[in-house]
Amino acid sequence: MEIFGGLSEPVLRLSAFIGIFTVMALLELALPRRKLTISKGKRWFTNGAIIGVDSVLVRLMSVFFIPLVAVAAAFYTEAHEIGLLHLVDLPAWVEIVLVVLILDFAIWLQHLASHKIPMLWRVHQMHHSDLDIDVTTALRFHPIEIGLSMLYKIVLVFIFGPSAVAVVLFEVILNGTAMFNHANIKLPLGLDRVLRWFLVTPDMHRVHHSIIRREHDTNYGFALPIWDRMFGTYCDQPVKGHDDMVIGLEVYQHEGPAKLGWSLKLPFEGIPKQGTGGDKG
C-alpha cells in the first residue's frame, strides 16, 4: 500500500521505528536517568524476542483477517466511504488533527481499561512486570494484548472512517512517543516541566511503572498528557524520587520478568493479589 506520494506505508513505519529506536537507545547510553537493576543484555534479548513474536502475530493477522490492521482498515473504509468522518467535509489537516486526538484518547481509555478490567490486566501485567524501564519496555506487550489492541483499533477505524494518511501518522506518533517516554534518558528538569504540558515525558511515564500502587494507577497517556490532567489521573513525581523508586510489580520482584518463557506464560498464571508497594497513603 502506497502513501505519501508513492512511499510504501510499511517502509515509512519501519524507517520511523528504526530511526527513533536508534536515537533513544543512543541517548540512553549517553544520558541515562537511572542505573539499571538487571543486565541490559538479558532484558533486551527477552524483550526483543517478545517483539519478534508480536511481529509474527501481526503478519498472521494480515493473512487470516480482512481487513487486517488499522491502516488496511482505513484504506477499506476510505474506498467505501464508511464511518462518521465521511458525513462531513473537513480540510485534510483538520481531519488529521481530529483523528490524532480521537485515537489518542481511545488509546488512553484502552490503557485505563487494561488496568481496571481483570481479564485485560492478565495480559497487560507482562508489560509492567519489567524490572527496569527503557526503550525496549515500550514494545514489551504480550502477543494476546497486541492482537486485542489491533482489533480495537480496527473497530475504531470502522466507526470514524479516518483517512489512511491520518491513521499512518497516528501510528507513527504513537510508536515514536511510546519509545520516547519509556526511554531511560535524563532530560533537563526545566525542559521536562515545559514539555510535559504537551507531550508525555520519560519522567512522567516512569511514575506509571512505579511499584507503589497509587502511582502505578496514574499517567496512562502514551502521547498526549491532556487526558490524565483532565480526568484526575495525573501524578507529577514519584514519592521516592526517580533514583530511588522501584520499577515493576511488587509480586514479581525477581528475575522471572527477564525470561522469555516466564513472560509469555504470565497471563495464564492467574492474577496474584497486588499490594501497595509500601504505600501507606
Sequence and secondary structure as in RCSB ss.txt:
>XXXX:A:sequence
MEIFGGLSEPVLRLSAFIGIFTVMALLELALPRRKLTISKGKRWFTNGAIIGVDSVLVRLMSVFFIPLVAVAAAF
YTEAHEIGLLHLVDLPAWVEIVLVVLILDFAIWLQHLASHKIPMLWRVHQMHHSDLDIDVTTALRFHPIEIGLSM
LYKIVLVFIFGPSAVAVVLFEVILNGTAMFNHANIKLPLGLDRVLRWFLVTPDMHRVHHSIIRREHDTNYGFALP
IWDRMFGTYCDQPVKGHDDMVIGLEVYQHEGPAKLGWSLKLPFEGIPKQGTGGDKG
>XXXX:A:secstr
 EETTTEEHHHHHHHHHHHHHHHHHHHHHHSBSS  SS HHHHHHHHHHHHHHHHHHHHHHHHHSSS SHHHHHH
HHHHHT SGGGGS   HHHHHHHHHHHHHHHHHHHHHHHHHSHHHHHHHHHHHT SS SGGGGG   HHHHHHHH
HHHHHHHHHH   HHHHHHHHHHHHHHHHHHHS B   HHHHHHHTTTS  HHHHHHHTBSSHHHHTS   SS S
HHHHHTT    S TTHHHH  BS GGG SSGGGSHHHHHHGGGG       TT   
